[in-house]
Amino acid sequence: MSWDTLMQYKWGVMTPEFIVLGVATALSLIDLLMPNEKSRRPLGLFAIAGVIVAIVSLIGLLSVDTTSILYDTFRLDAFGKAFKLLLLTGAALVLLLAMDYQPKEGMKYQGEFYYLFLTALLGAMIMTSSGDLITLFVGLELLSISSYILAGLRKAHRLSNESALKYVINGGISTAITLFGMSYVFGLTGSTNLKQMAVQLSMLQDSGHQYVLALAFLMLFVGLSFKLASVPFHMWAPDVYQGAPTPATAFLSVVSKTAGFVIVLRLFITLFAAALSQGKEPSSMLLSMQDYIAFLAGATMIIGNTVALKQRNVKRLFAYSSIAHAGYLLVGFAAMSWVMIDSMWFYLAAYLLMNLGAFAILQIVTDEAGSEDISQFAGLYRRQPLLAVMMGIFVLSLAGIPGTAGFIGKVHIFLGAFATEPAHYVLAAIMIATTIVSYVYYFGLFTQIFFRPAAHHEPVKVPLGVTIVIVVCALGTIAFGIMPSLAYNFLDQFQHFGDFLR
C-alpha cells in the first residue's frame, strides 16, 4: 500500500481508538521507567483522562455518516458509536474504582493494571467497528488475553492465581471453538469481509453447504457463549469473579460482557440473517436457530438465579447474578424483534450503572472487612446510612423493581418477546419466574443492609473516586428508571442501528 493511498483514508473515524492506544503505550513506558517505590496513582489519573478524551472525540463523531476504511475492515456506524459509548463510560468508572483499590496484601502491579485494562478496552472497541473476521478476532483476543492477566494480577493471592488459570483454560477452549466455526464460514464464502460473506451466504442453496453452515453457527455460538458466561459454559465465571481483583471483576461483569454481546450481534445478524436454511419452508438460518438460542436463554436464567440462592460470598453471588442477566439479554436476542438491538443496548446501559455501583460499594466494604462474606453488609444502614441507601437502589434495580433502570430494561426485553409472530410465551414466562426467584437473594442482601445488627459501628470510609462512581451510577439508575426517554432520545440523534447491515 502506497503512502498516498494510506493518507486518503479518513483516519479521523478511528480517533477514540488512537487515543486509547496512545495512552496505553505511554503508560507502559512511564511505568517501566518509574522507580518501584513511587505511587502509581498518577498513572490512573492519566488513564482516566485518556478515556474521557476518547469519549469527547466519540461524541464529536456522532453526527458523522457511516464510514468504512481499510477495505471495509473498520466501520464507524451507529451500532459502533452507541456501544463504544457504553464501553468507554464503563471503563472510566472502573478506572476510578481501580485507583482506590487496596487489598490487604497490597497491589504491587497497579501500574500494569492501567495499561492492560486499556488494551482490553481497545480490543472491545475494535470489535464494535469490525467489518472483517480478522479484525473481529484480533479485537476479541486483545480483550481476552489482557483479561486473563488482569484476573491474576494479585500474584500473592491464591484465589487470584486460580482464577487466572481457569480463565485461560476456558478462554483457550472457547477461542478454539470460535475459530473453528469461523474457518467453516470462510471456507464456504472464500472471504473474511462480513458484507461479502453475507452476500455469498444468501446465495447458498446446496443442502450440504447449509448443513456445514448450521454447524458453523452452533460452533460460533458455543464459543462466544463462554464469553457471555451463559449456561452451560458459565463454569469459569464464579471462580474468576471471586479470585480476580474487584475492579477486574467489575470490568469482566460489565465491559467484557458488553463486548461479548457486541460480537454476537455483529456476527450473527450480519452473516446468518440473510443465509437460507433448509426445511419444510426455507427461512433465514438465524430464525431457524431461534429455538436453540431460546433454550440457552431459559437455562441461563434458571441456573444463574437458582444457584445464586445458596451463595454466601458476595462476589460469587454477583457472578451468578451476572449469568442470570446474560440470560435476560439472550431473551432479547432469541426473540429477534424489530426493537432487539435498541432494547439490548438500553439493558446493557442500565446493567452498567447498577452493577458498577454495586461493585463500588462491595469493594470498599469487603476491603475494609478483609472478607467477602455477605454478613459483612450487616447493619450497613447504621454505619453509613447514605451508602446503604445507594446500595439499596442498585439492588432494587438489579431485581427489576419499578422506578429503576433495571425495571425498564427488563420490561423492554420482555415486551420484545411478544413483538414477533409467533410470540415467545414460554421464554417470557421463564423470565418472569426467574426474576421472582432473584428477589430471594437480592432481598437477602437488602435484609443484611437494613435489618441486621452491625458487628461494629465504625463508619465506612469512602474514597473520592469510589464516591464519584456511586453517585454517577445512582443518578443514572434513577434517571433512566423514571425517564428512559433520555437514553432513547440520545439514540435517535444519529442513524438507526440497522445501518450496520448495509
N, C-alpha and C positions, 0 to 999 in steps of 0.2 A: 504494500500500500504506500503510495507516494505521500510526501508531506502536504502537497496541495489538496489531495483527496482527504487527508486526515483533518485539515483545517476547515474543510467545508461542512463538517458535521456540526450540529447545534449542541455543543458540549454544555451549554447552559442548563439543559434539562437534567444533567447529572450533578448539578451544584450541591445538593444535600449530600450525595454520596462522596463527592470530592472533599467536602468539609469534614465529614466523619473520618474518612481515610487519612486526611492530613493531620487531624487532631490525634488519632490513634498512633500514627507514625511518630509525631512529635513527642507524645507521652512515653513511648517506648524508649526513645533516645534520652529524654530527660531523666527517666527513672534509672537508666543504665549508668548515667554519669553522676547522679546524686549520691552523696555519702550515705551509707547504710543507716546512720543514726538520725538523719533528717526525716521529719514528718512528711508523709506522702499526701497529706490533706490538700495542699495546693494543687496537686495533680487532679484531685476530684473536682475542685472548682474549675480548673481548666477544661476538664471533660464536660462538665455541665454547661459551661459557656459555649463550647463547641456544638453541643446538641441544640442549645437554644438558637444559635446562629443558623444551624441546619433547618430548624423549624421555621424561622423567619424566611429563609430562602425558599422553602417549600411553599409557604403561604404566598410568596411572590409569584410562584409558578401555577397557582390555582386557575388563573384565567387563561393560561396557555392551552391552545388546542392540542389534541392528541398528536404526539411527535414520536417518530421512530428513527433511531440512529444505529450505526454499526450493523448494517444489513438486517435490520429488524430484530437484533438480539436484545436491544434495550428499548422499552416503550414507556413513555410517560403518558398515561391515560388517567381517566377519572378513578378507576379501580386502584391504580398505584398511588395516586395522590391521597386518597381517603385512608388507605391502610398504612401508608408511610406516616401520616399524621398520628395515627394511634401508636405506631412503633416508637416514634421519636418522643411523644409525650410520655409514654410508659418508661422509656429509657431515662429521661430526665428525672422522673420521680424515683426510679430505682437507684440512680446515682446519688441522690440526696440521702437515701437510706444507707448506702454503702459508706458514705463519708462518716456516719456516726455509728457504724457497726464495730463493736469492740467485744469479741468473745473472751472468755476467761483466760485462755492460753495466749491471747494476743493475735494480731493479724499481721504476720511477718510479710506477707506478699500482697499488701494492699495496693502498691503501685501497679503490680501485674494485673490486678483485678480491673482497673480502669481501662487499660488499653485492650485487654482481652474482651472485656464487655463491649467496647466499641467495635471490635472486629466482628463479634457475634451480631451486633446491631447492623453493621454494614452488610453482612450476609443476608439478613432478613430483608433489608431494603432492596438488595439486588433481586431477591426472589419476587418482590411485589411488581417489579418492572421488567421481568424477564420475558422475552418473546421467543426464546430458544431453549431447548432441552439442556444444552451445555451450560449456559449461564444460570439456568434454574438449578442445575445440580451443583455448580460451583458455589452459588449462594447458600444452598442447603448445607453443604459440607463446611463452609466457612462458619455458619451458625453452629453446626453440630460440634465440630472439633473444639471451638472456643468454649462451648457449653460444658464439654467433658472436663476441661481444665478448671473452669470456674467451680464446678461441683466438688472437685478435690483440692481446693485451694487451702483448706485448713489441714496442712500436712501433718500436724501433731495430733489431729483428732481422728480416732479410728473410724468412726462412722462416716466421716468425710471421705477417707480413702476408700472405704467400702462402696460408698455411693458412686464415686467416680468410676470404679472398676465395673460395677453393674451397669452403669450408664454407657460406658464404652462398649461393653459386650452386646447389650441390647441395641445400641445405636449402630454398631457394625452389622448386626443381622438385618436391621431394618434398611440400612443403606444397600446391602447386597440384594435384598428382595426388590427394593425400588428400582435399582439399576437394571436388574434382570427384566423387570416389566418394561422399562424404558427401551431396552435393547429390542424387545419384540415389536414395539410400536415403530422404532426406527427401521427395523428390518422390513416391515410392511409398507412403509412410506418412502424410504430412501432419503429422508430429510430429518434435520433436527429443528427446523423452524416450525413453531407451533401453528402458524397460519397455513403454511404449505402442507403440513401434516394433516390438518383438519380437512383441507380440500381433497387430499388423497384418500383419507378415510371415508369421506362422504361418498366416494365413488366405488368403495369396496363392496363387491357383490358376491364373490365366491364364499360359499359356506365354510370351507376350510379356513380361509383367511379370517372370517368373522369369529370362528371358534378361537383362533390364536389371539385375536384382539380381545375377546372376552377374558382369556387367561391373563393377558397383559393388564387389563382393567383390574382384575382381582389382585394381581401381584402389586400393582401400584397402590391400590387402596390398602392392602395389608401392610406394605412397607411404610406408608405415610401414617397409618393408624398408630404405629409406635410413637411417632412424633406428637400425635394428638393425645396420647395416653388413653385411647379408647379400649374398652374390653373386647377381646381377651389379651390385648397387647399392652396392658397397663402395669404389668408386674414390677417394672422398674421405678415407677413414679413414687410410691410411698417411701421406699428406702432412699432414693435420691433426694426427695424433698426434705426428709428428716436429717440426712447427713450433710447436705450442702450448706454453705454459709447462707444465712437468712436472705440477704439481698440477692444471691444467686437463685435461691428458691423462688423469690418473688419474680425474678426475671423469667424463670422457666414457666411459672404458672400463668404469666400474663403475656410478655413479649414473645417468648418462644411459641406459646400456644397460638397466638395471633398469626405468627409466621406459618405455623403448620396449616391453619385453615386457609391462608393465602395461597399456598402451593396447591392445596386440594381444589380450591375453586378455579385457580388459573389453569391447572392441568385438565381437570375433568370436564369443565364446561367448554373449554376451547377445543379439546380433542374429541370427546366422546358424545357431545350433544348432537353433532351432525352425522356421526357414524351410524350406519344401519345395523340392525340386529335381526337375525333370522328368527322366525316364529310363525304362528298362525297368521299374524298380521305384522309385517315388517314395521319396526318402530326404531326410535333412537336407542343406541346402545346404552346411553346414560339412563333413559327412562326404564329400559328393561332390567337394569340393575337396582332399581329402587328398593325392591324387597330385601336385598342383601344389606343395603345401607340402613334401611329401617330396622332390620333385625339387630344390627350392630348398635344402632342408636338406643333401642329398647334395652338391650343387655347392658350397655354402658350406664344408662340411668339407674337401672335396678341394682346392679352390683356396686356401683360407686356410692349410692345412698345407703344401701343396707350394710355394707362393710364399715362405713363411716360411723355407724351407731355404736360400735364396740371400741372405738379409738380413745385412748387417754392422752396420747402425745398430740399436742395441738398441730404440729406441722404435718403429721400423718393424717390427722383429721382433715386438714385443708387440702392434702393431696387427694384424698378420696372425694372431697367436695369438688376439686378441680376436674376429676374424672367424670363426676356426675354432670358438671356444666358442659364438658365436651359432648356428653350425650344430648343435652338440650340443643346445643348448636347443630349436632348431626340431625336432629329432628328437622331443623330448617333446611338442611341440605337434602335430606331424604324426600321432603315434600316437594322441592323444586318448583315452588310457586313463583309468580312474577315479582314478588317482593323479597325473594330469598336473600339476595346479596345485601339489600338495604337493611333488612331485619337482623341479619348476622353481623353486619358492621355495627349497628346500634348495640346489639347484645355484647359484642366484644368491647365496645367503648364503656358500657356500664360495668362489665366484669373487671375491666382495667381499674376503674375508680374504686369499686367496692373491695376488690381483693387486695390491691396495693395498700389501701387504707388499713385494712385488717392486718396485713403483714407488717406495716409500720408499727402498730400498737403491739403486735405479737413480738416484734424484735426487741422493743425496749423492756417489756415485761419479762420475757424469758432471759434476756441478757442480765438483767438485774438479779433475777432469782437463781440463775445458773441451772435452771430446769425447764423442760418444755411440757411438763405435765399440766393438764387442764386445770388442776387445783390452784395453780399459780395465779389464775384470774379471780380467785375467790375474794370477794369484798373489794374489788377494784373501785366500785362506786363510792365507797367510804374513804379510800385512799386518794383518789383523783377523780372527782365526780365528772368533770368535763371530758376527760379521757374515756371514762366508762360510757358516757352518752354517745361519743363518737363511735366507739366500738359497737354500741347498740345499733346505731344507724347502719353500719356496714353489715352486721349480722342480719338485720331485718331485710336489707337489700339482697343479700345472698339467698335468703329464704324466699324472696319474692313477695314481700308484703307491700300492699298498695301505698303509694306516696313515695316510692323509691324507684331508682333507675332499673334495679333488678326486676321489679314487677312489670314495668313497661316492656323491658326486653323479653321476658317470658311470654307476655301477652301477645306480642307481635310474632314470636316464633310459633306459639300455639294457634293463633288465627291463620298463620300461613299454612298449617296442616289441613285447614278446611278450604283453602283458596284454590284447590285443584280438583279435578274430576277424574276418578273418584277421590273423595276426601280420605285422609288418613286417620280414621276414628280410633283405631287400636293404639297407634302411636301417641295420639293426643291424650287418650285415657291413661297410658303409662306415664306420660309426662305429668299429669295431674296427681296420680297416685304417688309417684316417687317424690314429687315436690312436697306433698304432705308428709311423707316419711322423713324428708330432710328437716322438717320442723323439729323433730325429736332431738337431733344432735345440735342444730343451731340454737334452739332454745335451752338446751343443756348448757351451752356456753353462756347464753344470756342469763340463765339462773345463777351460774357461778359469779358472774359480774355484779349482779344487783341484789341477790337474795341469800348469798352465803357469807358467813362471817369471815373477816380478814384475819390471816395468821399474824400479821403485824400491820402497823398503821403508818409507817413512814410513807410520805408521798413519793410517787414515781417521778423521777427526773426525766423530762422530755427535752432532748436536744433541739436546737433551732431547725436543722434540716428535716428531722422527723416531724416536727410541728407543722412545717410548711406542707409536707406530703399529706398529713392527716387533714389539715384544713382544706386543701385543694380537693382532695378526694371526697370529703364530706359534703362540701358545697356542690361539687359536680353530681354526686349521687342524689342529692335532694333536688337540684335544679332540673336534671334530666327526668326525675321521677314526677315532678309537678308540671314541668314544661318540656316534654320530649320534642316539641316542635323546634326547640333551639338546635338540636342535632340535625333534624331532618331539613330545616331551612338552610343549614350550612351545606348539606349535601346538594341542595338544589342550586347552589351558587355556581356550580360547574357542571360539566357534561354528565349525562346519565351513565350509570355503571356499565350499561350494556355496550358502550363503545369499545371496551377491551376485546370484544369478539370480532371487531371489524379489522 
